[in-house]
Amino acid sequence: MPAWRAQPFAVTNCPDPDNLGAMVREFSAGGVVVRFTQYGWQMAAIEPQKESSGSATKGKKRSQKVLLALPKGLVDAGEKPEQAAIREVLEETGLTAAPVKKLGDIKYVYVRTWGDQERVFKVVSFYLLRYQSGRIDDIEEEMRQEVKRALWIPLEEAARSLSYRGEKDMVNRAIDYLKTQPEG
């Protein structure tokens, strides 16, 4: 077997794959927080602060549609992803929640729009979490730099309301689980 076949390779558009360099990796975690009310299942969502107009791509019009997302953030050193998900939910929504199960991981590559402009391979682990206490949107003032508001939305509408495909998939997984385990 030729030596080049024995080595793992990456599919890339780069004309010189040996010159790609190591890609930065980030690990985050987030939650699909649910509660059951007289109106049915509800889910906590956040509306992130919009990026400054300086980060917009020239010539592109910005959408006026409200961007909704799931609460999530980086896993701190020494922290387990499930712990990070619970912490991020509290920080970004004001809610305390208990873990039910891991829903899955979303993996993607992005280019940082700040600082080093580096390509980053990101893995976000999502957990189904059951609401325990707290008031939605009762968050620390410093979190307002990241989160415009947190709100409850009907779970059945969440997949249509969220902005990111991977997060919509996590909501659909939560809905499927709750259909088979209605007590959550």
Steps between C-alpha positions, in 0.01 A plus 500: 500500500639844414604705806247772416210251523599384849468850641165655597403792283252785517274612221572864440488773239851603596751439217762402764335277767831461686495873564161518671635521854316389811143620533388650830234294677227636725261306720171651610182374661142616511151401596149451378318609817137386515207542734144374481221757548125506450577596138735206440878474480701822489869551429745772607664688211731799484526791262874572479621857470560585137860539388618854452443642155877500447495120478238488226618392158518794261219511250278256688175616650440387855186304568244667722377158618545432870782254558405235757742243634552250779706607802856368469862588568856378539582215737735637768821320598420210735127522424296220347281591199179425695611737778585766242154465342330551838725800580448662158123458528504677837727780375314561173137441605484539881363145534615209713450168322569132562654269240275239339720360222760588240335582168811499282787701357516762226833527318604776264786722385490877517743787455538735793383849406708654779869492587698237313246414225584134571301202372343312791358148519218521754304229681188600694341237725131554572299367793131476569445685827188520716414843641524517880487864603577859411345776293571505129718795395605575861869511413807691617551838334837396353324219308307766308813538285423151365126453556239755394221301665393152607145378449273197514368376166268207424716190450299393193587831330863508613650313203341754264595796719867425563757638259756218483444164329695295755305652788172428322612136482567496876149636566350230277694238699359648823146488359547136395628410847213678677247312284637171635577628852225758565606562859831636363 
